[in-house]
Amino acid sequence: MRTVLIATALAGWSAWCLAGQAPEAGAQTPQQPAAAPAPQNPPPAASAHPAGGATIDPAKMAAPAAPAKAAPSSAKVYVIGAEDVLKISIWNNAPMSGEFPVRPDGAISIPLLGDVMVAEKTPQQVEEDITRRLVDGQLIRDPHVSVGLTAVHSKKYYIQGEVNKPGSYDLVVPTTIMEGLVNAGGFRDFANTRKIRILRGTQEFKFNYNQVSHGKNREQNIYLEPGDQIIVP
């Protein structure tokens, strides 16, 4: 009986030892599925905020900025008339340079060059005309000519009637009817400021000073043109 109990104990102990042993070399174990590769991060986009803190617009970087248009010079497009005064400078030639009033016939007289017609021309056209005549006459081989305006007297408007200073006025800058009346020194005591008339060729405009001066019907306050006649009854 003792022998049987010992044999049974030894058999149980052997089975327990075999269950706790590691698998032998070469034995295959179930394989786990391979992990999917981690997705690669996309390349970083260009920063819209550079070091200076300013925002860069890609659309503006793609195309160069359009060049700014230069404003035309009023002295170059002005049309010269009688009684205007021109300043002509011919480089390295003082005798032919100076100020020249435009005669009623529209011409000026330049020493060694004679009469030059300038009326109904721009200063730039006069520059080109004088330059061509100097070259054609073999007076100067490579002339440098500059023509400017010293005084403008050919553009005038006229005021007559019940104002303190009637007469003609140079239209040097854009001038409205209201500004023209101010230049005339105001009205006399019995002026009818409600029925002022402006004559322009065959046209006639009405101007009510009382309304315009109080901010009403301001469309009456038009710009004057050369030759306009302002009549204050």
Buried (B, 14 or more C-beta within 10 A) or exposed (E): EEEEEEEEEEEEEEEEEEEEEEEEEEEEEEEEEEEEEEEEEEEEEEEEEEEEEEEEEEEEEEEEEEEEEEEEEEEEEBEBBBBBBBBBBBEEBEEBBEEBBBBEEBBBEBEEBEEBBBBEBBBBBBBBBBBEBBEEEEBBEEBEBEBBBEBBBBBBBBBEBBBEEBEEBBBEEEBBBBEBBEBBEEBEEEBEBEEBBBBBEEEEBEBBBEBBEEEEEEEBBBEBEEEBBBBBE
